[in-house]
Amino acid sequence: MLRVLIIDDEILAITLLEKFIEEIDGVQIIGKYTWFEEGLESFKDLKPDVVFLDIEMPSLNGIEIAERIAIIDDSIDIVFVTAYDHYALEAFRVHAVDYLLKPTDKERLKRTLHKIMKRRKMDLPELQENPTLHAQLIGNFVLYDNNGQVIKWRTKKVKELCAYLLHHGNPIHRMQIIEDLRPDVPLEKAGALLHTTVYQLRKILKSHAYNNPISFVDERYSMNITILNDLESLIQIIEKKSFDDRTLLDILEVVKKGFLGYEGYQWSFARKLQIDQECKQFLEHYVNKYNKEKIKPKQWGDALEALIELEPFVEKYYQELIKFFINDNEIKKAVDLYKDLQEILWSELGEIPNNETKRLVQKYLK
Protein backbone atom coordinates (compact mmCIF):
# COMPACT_ATOMS: atom_id res chain seq x y z
CA MET A 1 0.00 0.00 0.00
CA LEU A 2 1.40 3.38 -1.06
CA ARG A 3 1.19 5.85 1.85
CA VAL A 4 0.36 9.41 0.79
CA LEU A 5 0.49 12.71 2.66
CA ILE A 6 -0.91 16.01 1.29
CA ILE A 7 0.26 19.53 2.18
CA ASP A 8 -1.64 22.43 0.55
CA ASP A 9 -2.93 25.70 1.99
CA GLU A 10 -6.09 25.47 -0.19
CA ILE A 11 -8.81 23.29 1.33
CA LEU A 12 -10.54 22.82 -2.03
CA ALA A 13 -7.31 21.64 -3.64
CA ILE A 14 -6.85 19.06 -0.87
CA THR A 15 -10.46 17.92 -1.23
CA LEU A 16 -10.16 17.37 -4.99
CA LEU A 17 -6.84 15.54 -4.69
CA GLU A 18 -8.18 13.40 -1.84
CA LYS A 19 -11.28 12.49 -3.86
CA PHE A 20 -9.23 11.34 -6.85
CA ILE A 21 -6.66 9.43 -4.75
CA GLU A 22 -9.40 7.55 -2.90
CA GLU A 23 -10.59 6.17 -6.25
CA ILE A 24 -7.17 4.62 -6.98
CA ASP A 25 -6.50 1.12 -5.63
CA GLY A 26 -3.35 0.47 -3.65
CA VAL A 27 -3.05 4.01 -2.29
CA GLN A 28 -3.80 5.25 1.25
CA ILE A 29 -3.98 8.87 2.44
CA ILE A 30 -2.34 8.98 5.88
CA GLY A 31 -2.45 12.73 6.48
CA LYS A 32 -3.45 16.12 5.05
CA TYR A 33 -2.32 19.53 6.24
CA THR A 34 -2.82 23.17 5.29
CA TRP A 35 0.48 24.40 6.74
CA PHE A 36 3.86 22.75 6.49
CA GLU A 37 5.04 22.89 10.14
CA GLU A 38 2.18 20.68 11.22
CA GLY A 39 2.96 18.22 8.42
CA LEU A 40 6.67 18.13 9.13
CA GLU A 41 6.09 17.30 12.80
CA SER A 42 4.16 14.18 11.76
CA PHE A 43 6.67 12.79 9.28
CA LYS A 44 8.61 10.50 11.59
CA ASP A 45 5.43 8.94 12.99
CA LEU A 46 3.46 8.69 9.73
CA LYS A 47 6.31 7.48 7.50
CA PRO A 48 4.80 8.54 4.14
CA ASP A 49 6.01 7.14 0.84
CA VAL A 50 4.80 10.13 -1.16
CA VAL A 51 4.08 13.77 -0.32
CA PHE A 52 1.88 15.88 -2.58
CA LEU A 53 3.13 19.40 -1.98
CA ASP A 54 1.81 22.75 -3.17
CA ILE A 55 4.69 24.90 -4.44
CA GLU A 56 3.03 28.23 -3.61
CA MET A 57 2.73 28.02 0.16
CA PRO A 58 2.67 31.14 2.35
CA SER A 59 5.88 32.13 4.19
CA LEU A 60 7.91 29.06 3.11
CA ASN A 61 7.34 27.79 -0.41
CA GLY A 62 7.10 24.17 -1.52
CA ILE A 63 10.64 24.02 -2.93
CA GLU A 64 12.07 24.92 0.48
CA ILE A 65 9.73 22.48 2.23
CA ALA A 66 10.84 19.69 -0.13
CA GLU A 67 14.48 20.36 0.78
CA ARG A 68 13.63 20.06 4.48
CA ILE A 69 11.71 16.81 3.84
CA ALA A 70 14.77 15.40 2.09
CA ILE A 71 16.84 16.12 5.20
CA ILE A 72 14.34 14.19 7.36
CA ASP A 73 14.01 11.24 4.95
CA ASP A 74 15.43 11.33 1.44
CA SER A 75 13.51 8.19 0.43
CA ILE A 76 10.21 10.10 0.43
CA ASP A 77 8.97 10.88 -3.08
CA ILE A 78 7.82 14.46 -3.70
CA VAL A 79 5.09 15.33 -6.19
CA PHE A 80 4.57 19.07 -6.61
CA VAL A 81 1.13 20.50 -7.27
CA THR A 82 1.07 23.93 -8.90
CA ALA A 83 -1.05 26.25 -11.02
CA TYR A 84 1.98 27.30 -13.08
CA ASP A 85 4.11 25.01 -15.22
CA HIS A 86 7.10 27.37 -15.13
CA TYR A 87 7.95 25.82 -11.74
CA ALA A 88 8.73 22.47 -13.40
CA LEU A 89 12.49 22.83 -13.74
CA GLU A 90 12.84 24.19 -10.22
CA ALA A 91 10.74 21.29 -8.96
CA PHE A 92 13.03 18.69 -10.45
CA ARG A 93 16.06 20.49 -9.01
CA VAL A 94 15.03 19.12 -5.63
CA HIS A 95 14.52 15.65 -7.11
CA ALA A 96 10.73 15.69 -7.27
CA VAL A 97 9.45 12.61 -9.09
CA ASP A 98 6.72 14.56 -10.87
CA TYR A 99 4.56 17.66 -10.81
CA LEU A 100 0.82 18.13 -11.43
CA LEU A 101 -0.93 21.23 -12.70
CA LYS A 102 -4.05 22.56 -11.00
CA PRO A 103 -6.87 21.74 -11.41
CA THR A 104 -5.66 18.16 -10.96
CA ASP A 105 -6.38 15.74 -13.80
CA LYS A 106 -7.37 12.31 -12.46
CA GLU A 107 -5.82 10.26 -15.26
CA ARG A 108 -2.55 12.22 -14.98
CA LEU A 109 -2.59 11.58 -11.21
CA LYS A 110 -3.09 7.85 -11.78
CA ARG A 111 -0.09 7.67 -14.07
CA THR A 112 2.06 9.51 -11.53
CA LEU A 113 1.12 7.19 -8.66
CA HIS A 114 1.54 4.07 -10.78
CA LYS A 115 4.98 5.27 -11.85
CA ILE A 116 5.97 5.63 -8.20
CA MET A 117 4.51 2.22 -7.29
CA LYS A 118 6.37 0.59 -10.16
CA ARG A 119 9.65 2.20 -9.13
CA ARG A 120 9.09 1.03 -5.56
CA LYS A 121 8.35 -2.46 -6.93
CA MET A 122 4.86 -2.53 -5.46
CA ASP A 123 2.08 -4.62 -6.97
CA LEU A 124 0.23 -2.48 -9.45
CA PRO A 125 -3.57 -2.65 -9.42
CA GLU A 126 -5.18 -3.06 -12.80
CA LEU A 127 -5.42 0.39 -14.35
CA GLN A 128 -8.93 0.80 -15.69
CA GLU A 129 -9.19 3.97 -17.65
CA ASN A 130 -12.25 5.19 -19.44
CA PRO A 131 -12.06 4.38 -23.14
CA THR A 132 -11.87 7.29 -25.56
CA LEU A 133 -14.90 8.98 -27.07
CA HIS A 134 -14.91 10.47 -30.56
CA ALA A 135 -16.86 13.64 -31.35
CA GLN A 136 -17.96 15.20 -34.62
CA LEU A 137 -18.04 18.98 -34.26
CA ILE A 138 -18.31 20.02 -37.90
CA GLY A 139 -21.94 20.55 -38.89
CA ASN A 140 -23.93 18.41 -36.47
CA PHE A 141 -22.70 17.42 -33.03
CA VAL A 142 -22.38 13.64 -32.93
CA LEU A 143 -20.70 11.61 -30.19
CA TYR A 144 -19.41 8.07 -30.77
CA ASP A 145 -18.48 5.59 -28.06
CA ASN A 146 -15.36 3.40 -28.10
CA ASN A 147 -17.14 0.86 -30.34
CA GLY A 148 -18.09 3.46 -32.92
CA GLN A 149 -21.75 3.52 -31.87
CA VAL A 150 -23.60 6.82 -31.94
CA ILE A 151 -24.60 7.93 -28.45
CA LYS A 152 -28.28 8.84 -28.40
CA TRP A 153 -29.58 11.77 -26.39
CA ARG A 154 -32.66 11.80 -24.21
CA THR A 155 -33.28 15.51 -24.87
CA LYS A 156 -31.77 18.30 -26.98
CA LYS A 157 -30.53 20.03 -23.82
CA VAL A 158 -28.59 16.93 -22.72
CA LYS A 159 -26.91 16.90 -26.12
CA GLU A 160 -26.18 20.64 -25.92
CA LEU A 161 -24.72 20.35 -22.41
CA CYS A 162 -22.37 17.60 -23.59
CA ALA A 163 -21.23 19.72 -26.56
CA TYR A 164 -20.86 22.75 -24.27
CA LEU A 165 -18.65 20.95 -21.72
CA LEU A 166 -16.57 19.42 -24.51
CA HIS A 167 -16.18 22.82 -26.17
CA HIS A 168 -14.93 24.49 -22.98
CA GLY A 169 -12.66 21.66 -21.84
CA ASN A 170 -11.69 23.27 -18.53
CA PRO A 171 -14.07 23.30 -15.53
CA ILE A 172 -16.76 25.95 -15.93
CA HIS A 173 -18.92 27.50 -13.21
CA ARG A 174 -22.53 26.38 -13.01
CA MET A 175 -23.73 30.00 -13.15
CA GLN A 176 -21.93 30.51 -16.46
CA ILE A 177 -23.53 27.32 -17.82
CA ILE A 178 -26.97 28.55 -16.76
CA GLU A 179 -26.35 31.95 -18.36
CA ASP A 180 -25.26 30.36 -21.66
CA LEU A 181 -27.76 27.50 -21.87
CA ARG A 182 -30.84 28.85 -20.05
CA PRO A 183 -30.67 32.66 -20.34
CA ASP A 184 -34.46 33.15 -20.45
CA VAL A 185 -35.35 30.87 -17.52
CA PRO A 186 -35.67 32.17 -13.92
CA LEU A 187 -32.52 31.39 -11.95
CA GLU A 188 -34.04 28.95 -9.45
CA LYS A 189 -35.77 26.94 -12.17
CA ALA A 190 -32.68 27.07 -14.41
CA GLY A 191 -30.56 25.64 -11.57
CA ALA A 192 -32.96 22.74 -11.11
CA LEU A 193 -33.03 22.09 -14.87
CA LEU A 194 -29.24 22.07 -15.01
CA HIS A 195 -29.08 19.56 -12.17
CA THR A 196 -31.53 17.29 -14.02
CA THR A 197 -29.68 17.65 -17.33
CA VAL A 198 -26.33 16.80 -15.72
CA TYR A 199 -27.92 13.74 -14.09
CA GLN A 200 -29.28 12.55 -17.45
CA LEU A 201 -25.93 13.14 -19.19
CA ARG A 202 -24.09 11.17 -16.50
CA LYS A 203 -26.61 8.34 -16.83
CA ILE A 204 -26.24 8.15 -20.62
CA LEU A 205 -22.43 8.10 -20.48
CA LYS A 206 -22.40 5.53 -17.67
CA SER A 207 -24.65 3.29 -19.81
CA HIS A 208 -21.78 3.23 -22.31
CA ALA A 209 -19.33 2.07 -19.60
CA TYR A 210 -17.81 5.48 -18.77
CA ASN A 211 -17.17 5.75 -15.05
CA ASN A 212 -17.41 9.11 -13.30
CA PRO A 213 -17.88 10.94 -16.64
CA ILE A 214 -18.55 14.41 -15.18
CA SER A 215 -16.70 16.14 -12.35
CA PHE A 216 -18.26 18.78 -10.10
CA VAL A 217 -15.75 20.63 -7.93
CA ASP A 218 -16.00 24.13 -6.46
CA GLU A 219 -19.33 24.80 -8.26
CA ARG A 220 -17.67 23.92 -11.59
CA TYR A 221 -18.56 21.15 -14.02
CA SER A 222 -16.17 19.44 -16.45
CA MET A 223 -16.00 16.32 -18.60
CA ASN A 224 -13.89 13.56 -17.05
CA ILE A 225 -13.43 11.56 -20.26
CA THR A 226 -10.85 11.72 -23.03
CA ILE A 227 -12.64 12.92 -26.15
CA LEU A 228 -11.03 13.15 -29.58
CA ASN A 229 -12.73 15.25 -32.23
CA ASP A 230 -12.61 15.93 -35.95
CA LEU A 231 -11.64 19.58 -35.52
CA GLU A 232 -8.52 19.38 -33.34
CA SER A 233 -6.55 17.22 -35.77
CA LEU A 234 -7.43 19.57 -38.63
CA ILE A 235 -6.35 22.64 -36.66
CA GLN A 236 -3.01 20.95 -35.97
CA ILE A 237 -2.52 20.38 -39.71
CA ILE A 238 -3.35 24.03 -40.43
CA GLU A 239 -0.82 25.17 -37.84
CA LYS A 240 1.84 23.04 -39.54
CA LYS A 241 1.04 24.93 -42.79
CA SER A 242 0.44 21.76 -44.78
CA PHE A 243 -1.25 23.38 -47.79
CA ASP A 244 -2.06 20.18 -49.69
CA ASP A 245 -5.19 19.17 -51.62
CA ARG A 246 -6.32 16.63 -49.01
CA THR A 247 -6.33 19.26 -46.28
CA LEU A 248 -8.07 21.69 -48.62
CA LEU A 249 -11.02 19.30 -49.00
CA ASP A 250 -11.32 19.14 -45.21
CA ILE A 251 -11.17 22.93 -44.96
CA LEU A 252 -13.88 23.31 -47.60
CA GLU A 253 -16.06 20.98 -45.53
CA VAL A 254 -15.52 23.13 -42.44
CA VAL A 255 -16.42 26.31 -44.34
CA LYS A 256 -19.54 24.68 -45.77
CA LYS A 257 -20.87 23.20 -42.53
CA GLY A 258 -19.25 25.36 -39.83
CA PHE A 259 -18.24 24.60 -36.25
CA LEU A 260 -21.47 23.14 -34.80
CA GLY A 261 -23.01 25.02 -37.72
CA TYR A 262 -26.18 22.94 -37.93
CA GLU A 263 -26.90 23.19 -34.20
CA GLY A 264 -27.38 26.96 -33.83
CA TYR A 265 -25.88 27.19 -30.35
CA GLN A 266 -25.40 30.86 -29.48
CA TRP A 267 -22.42 30.14 -27.20
CA SER A 268 -20.51 28.49 -30.08
CA PHE A 269 -20.55 31.51 -32.44
CA ALA A 270 -17.33 33.10 -31.14
CA ARG A 271 -15.42 29.85 -31.66
CA LYS A 272 -16.98 29.47 -35.12
CA LEU A 273 -15.69 32.92 -36.12
CA GLN A 274 -12.22 32.01 -34.85
CA ILE A 275 -12.19 28.79 -36.87
CA ASP A 276 -13.48 30.63 -39.95
CA GLN A 277 -10.53 33.01 -39.63
CA GLU A 278 -8.07 30.09 -39.46
CA CYS A 279 -9.73 28.54 -42.53
CA LYS A 280 -9.50 31.86 -44.36
CA GLN A 281 -5.75 32.08 -43.71
CA PHE A 282 -5.26 28.54 -45.03
CA LEU A 283 -7.33 29.26 -48.15
CA GLU A 284 -5.42 32.47 -48.89
CA HIS A 285 -2.12 30.60 -48.64
CA TYR A 286 -3.47 27.88 -50.93
CA VAL A 287 -4.68 30.42 -53.51
CA ASN A 288 -1.36 32.28 -53.44
CA LYS A 289 0.48 28.99 -53.94
CA TYR A 290 -0.96 28.65 -57.47
CA ASN A 291 -1.63 32.33 -58.19
CA LYS A 292 1.20 32.81 -60.73
CA GLU A 293 0.74 29.49 -62.52
CA LYS A 294 -1.10 29.54 -65.85
CA ILE A 295 -2.77 26.19 -65.34
CA LYS A 296 -4.47 25.99 -61.98
CA PRO A 297 -6.09 22.96 -60.33
CA LYS A 298 -9.89 22.83 -60.10
CA GLN A 299 -9.56 23.05 -56.31
CA TRP A 300 -8.09 26.53 -56.75
CA GLY A 301 -11.51 27.76 -57.87
CA ASP A 302 -13.15 25.91 -54.98
CA ALA A 303 -10.80 27.70 -52.58
CA LEU A 304 -11.80 31.08 -54.01
CA GLU A 305 -15.49 30.24 -53.71
CA ALA A 306 -14.92 29.35 -50.06
CA LEU A 307 -13.11 32.65 -49.49
CA ILE A 308 -16.09 34.50 -50.99
CA GLU A 309 -18.35 32.55 -48.62
CA LEU A 310 -16.26 33.74 -45.69
CA GLU A 311 -15.64 37.30 -46.94
CA PRO A 312 -18.45 38.24 -49.37
CA PHE A 313 -17.35 41.89 -49.70
CA VAL A 314 -13.70 41.33 -50.67
CA GLU A 315 -13.68 42.15 -54.40
CA LYS A 316 -10.25 40.71 -55.20
CA TYR A 317 -11.59 37.18 -54.57
CA TYR A 318 -14.32 37.76 -57.18
CA GLN A 319 -11.78 39.12 -59.65
CA GLU A 320 -9.56 36.07 -59.39
CA LEU A 321 -12.49 33.66 -59.66
CA ILE A 322 -13.97 35.51 -62.65
CA LYS A 323 -10.59 35.27 -64.43
CA PHE A 324 -10.43 31.57 -63.51
CA PHE A 325 -13.87 30.93 -65.05
CA ILE A 326 -13.04 32.88 -68.21
CA ASN A 327 -9.76 30.99 -68.70
CA ASP A 328 -11.75 27.79 -68.29
CA ASN A 329 -14.22 29.07 -70.92
CA GLU A 330 -17.05 29.07 -68.36
CA ILE A 331 -18.35 32.47 -69.39
CA LYS A 332 -21.81 32.10 -67.86
CA LYS A 333 -20.30 31.36 -64.45
CA ALA A 334 -18.07 34.41 -64.74
CA VAL A 335 -21.01 36.69 -65.65
CA ASP A 336 -23.26 35.22 -62.94
CA LEU A 337 -20.53 35.75 -60.36
CA TYR A 338 -20.16 39.38 -61.42
CA LYS A 339 -23.93 39.87 -61.10
CA ASP A 340 -23.83 38.30 -57.61
CA LEU A 341 -21.15 40.80 -56.66
CA GLN A 342 -23.25 43.67 -58.08
CA GLU A 343 -26.26 42.61 -56.06
CA ILE A 344 -24.51 42.13 -52.74
CA LEU A 345 -22.50 45.36 -52.97
CA TRP A 346 -25.57 47.43 -53.87
CA SER A 347 -28.03 45.81 -51.45
CA GLU A 348 -25.65 45.77 -48.48
CA LEU A 349 -23.32 48.73 -49.05
CA GLY A 350 -24.98 50.88 -51.71
CA GLU A 351 -21.89 50.48 -53.93
CA ILE A 352 -21.07 49.00 -57.35
CA PRO A 353 -18.10 46.87 -58.50
CA ASN A 354 -14.97 48.82 -59.41
CA ASN A 355 -13.92 49.38 -63.03
CA GLU A 356 -11.18 46.73 -62.89
CA THR A 357 -13.74 44.05 -62.07
CA LYS A 358 -16.23 45.30 -64.65
CA ARG A 359 -13.61 45.25 -67.44
CA LEU A 360 -13.12 41.51 -66.91
CA VAL A 361 -16.68 40.74 -68.09
CA GLN A 362 -17.51 43.90 -70.08
CA LYS A 363 -17.63 42.19 -73.46
CA TYR A 364 -19.81 39.35 -72.14
CA LEU A 365 -22.47 41.58 -70.57
CA LYS A 366 -25.61 42.08 -72.61
Secondary structure, 3 states (H helix, E strand, C coil): CEEEEEECCCHHHHHHHHHHHHCCCCEEEEEEECCHHHHHHCHHHHCCCEEEEECCCCCCCHHHHHHHHHHHCCCCEEEEEECCHHHHHHHHHCCCCEEEECCCCHHHHHHHHHHHHHHCCCCCCCCCCCCCEEEECECCCEEECCCCCECCCCCHHHHHHHHHHHHHCCCEEHHHHHHHHCCCCCHHHHHHHHHHHHHHHHHHHHHCCCCCCEEEECCEEEECCCEEEHHHHHHHHHHCCCCCHHHHHHHHHHHHHCECCCCCCHHHHHHHHHHHHHHHHHHHHHHHHHCCCCCCCHHHHHHHHHHHHHCCCCHHHHHHHHHHHHHCCCHHHHHHHHHHHHHHHHHHHCCCCCHHHHHHHHHHCC
